[in-house]
């Protein structure tokens, strides 16, 4: 339920409070930056959360598809696999820096 909250509700709610009228994948800088900021502080590894939040949002904007944005590990390779790679890399880097 976490990913549908971030990608389906919060991004659209920041754009317009009647979020059901905003199409999936609509972009504004405010919604992009605020959701990443909240998303990264909600996780133990802030850098990893930030990188994953950026990638998940970019996948959503590119595909305009909720399943691609929050079900990255499916049987078929897809854009979400790249996001998982960057998230795992960020955890490693975050552990080395901090």
C-alpha positions in Angstrom: 0.0 0.0 0.0 3.0 2.3 0.4 3.7 2.8 -3.3 0.1 3.4 -4.4 0.0 6.1 -1.7 3.1 7.9 -3.0 2.5 7.4 -6.8 -1.2 7.3 -7.1 -2.4 9.6 -4.4 0.2 12.0 -3.1 1.8 13.2 -6.4 -1.7 14.0 -7.7 -3.0 15.5 -4.5 -0.1 18.0 -4.4 -1.0 19.0 -7.9 -4.7 19.5 -7.2 -6.6 18.5 -4.0 -9.3 16.8 -6.0 -6.7 14.3 -7.1 -9.0 12.0 -9.0 -9.2 14.7 -11.7 -5.4 14.6 -12.2 -4.2 12.0 -14.6 -1.6 9.4 -13.6 1.8 10.6 -14.6 1.1 14.3 -14.4 4.2 16.3 -13.6 4.9 19.4 -11.6 8.2 20.3 -9.9 6.4 20.7 -6.6 4.9 17.2 -6.6 8.1 15.7 -7.9 10.4 17.3 -5.2 7.9 17.1 -2.3 7.2 13.4 -2.8 10.9 12.6 -3.1 11.7 14.6 0.1 9.0 12.9 2.1 9.8 9.5 0.6 13.6 9.7 1.4 13.0 10.8 5.0 10.5 7.9 5.6 13.3 5.3 5.0 16.3 4.5 7.2 18.8 5.2 4.4 18.0 8.7 3.2 20.2 8.6 0.1 18.8 5.3 -1.0 15.3 6.5 -0.4 16.0 9.6 -2.4 17.4 7.7 -5.4 14.6 5.2 -5.3 12.0 8.0 -5.1 13.5 9.8 -8.1 13.6 6.6 -10.1 10.1 5.5 -9.2 8.7 9.0 -10.1 10.6 9.1 -13.4 9.3 5.6 -14.3 5.7 6.8 -13.5 6.2 10.0 -15.6 7.7 8.1 -18.5 5.2 5.2 -18.6 2.1 6.8 -17.1 1.5 3.4 -15.6 1.1 2.5 -11.9 2.2 -1.2 -12.2 5.5 -0.1 -13.8 6.1 2.4 -11.1 5.7 0.2 -8.1 5.9 -3.4 -9.1 9.5 -3.4 -10.4 10.3 -7.0 -9.9 8.1 -8.9 -12.3 8.8 -11.9 -14.4 9.6 -9.8 -17.4 12.5 -7.3 -17.4 11.3 -3.7 -17.3 12.1 -0.2 -16.2 11.6 -1.0 -12.6 14.6 -3.3 -12.6 16.9 -0.3 -13.2 15.2 1.4 -10.2 16.0 -1.6 -8.0 19.6 -1.6 -9.1 20.0 2.1 -8.2 18.3 1.6 -4.9 20.6 -1.2 -4.0 23.6 0.8 -5.2 22.4 3.8 -3.0 22.2 1.5 0.1 25.8 0.4 -0.5 27.1 4.0 -1.1 25.1 5.3 1.9 26.7 2.6 4.1 30.2 3.6 2.8 29.7 7.4 3.3 27.9 7.3 6.7 
